[in-house]
Amino acid sequence: MADPTVPESPADLLDASLASAEDAVAQADHAIATIRSLEQAGAEIQKAVSIISGVAGQTRLLALNAT
């Protein structure tokens, strides 16, 4: 009895290779989308850190003026 996971003919091998390549492309596209999303999130985090740093600096100045 033949193993169903082993291609039986060159056409089957070609179909399996094509399916594998299409799956790899889909996974790469998903990875690219994830990386872009992370890049965008990183930029938003950087904005928040910048604002917090500015507020902290102003708070230090106010504390120094109060003493």
C-alpha positions in Angstrom: 0.0 0.0 0.0 1.4 3.4 -1.0 2.1 6.1 1.5 -0.5 8.9 0.8 2.1 11.6 1.8 4.6 10.5 -0.9 3.8 11.9 -4.3 3.2 9.2 -6.9 4.0 11.0 -10.1 6.0 14.0 -11.3 2.7 16.0 -11.6 2.0 15.1 -7.9 5.5 16.2 -6.9 5.0 19.5 -8.8 1.7 20.1 -7.2 3.1 19.4 -3.7 6.1 21.7 -4.4 3.7 24.4 -5.6 1.5 24.1 -2.5 4.6 24.2 -0.3 5.9 27.3 -2.1 2.5 29.0 -1.8 2.4 28.2 1.9 5.9 29.7 2.3 4.8 32.9 0.5 1.7 33.2 2.7 3.8 32.7 5.9 6.3 35.3 4.7 3.5 37.8 3.9 2.1 37.2 7.4 5.6 37.7 8.9 6.0 41.0 7.0 2.6 42.2 8.2 3.6 41.3 11.8 6.9 43.2 11.5 5.2 46.3 10.1 2.7 46.2 13.0 5.5 45.9 15.5 7.3 48.7 13.9 4.3 50.9 14.1 3.7 49.9 17.8 7.4 50.7 18.5 7.0 54.2 17.1 3.9 54.8 19.3 5.8 53.6 22.3 8.7 55.9 21.5 6.2 58.8 21.3 4.8 57.9 24.8 8.3 57.6 26.2 9.2 61.0 24.8 6.2 62.6 26.4 6.8 60.9 29.7 10.5 62.1 29.6 9.4 65.6 28.9 6.9 65.6 31.8 9.5 64.1 34.1 12.0 66.9 33.1 9.4 69.6 33.8 8.5 68.0 37.1 12.2 68.0 38.2 12.4 71.7 37.3 9.3 72.5 39.3 10.7 70.5 42.3 14.0 72.5 42.0 12.1 75.8 41.9 10.0 74.8 44.9 13.1 74.3 47.1 
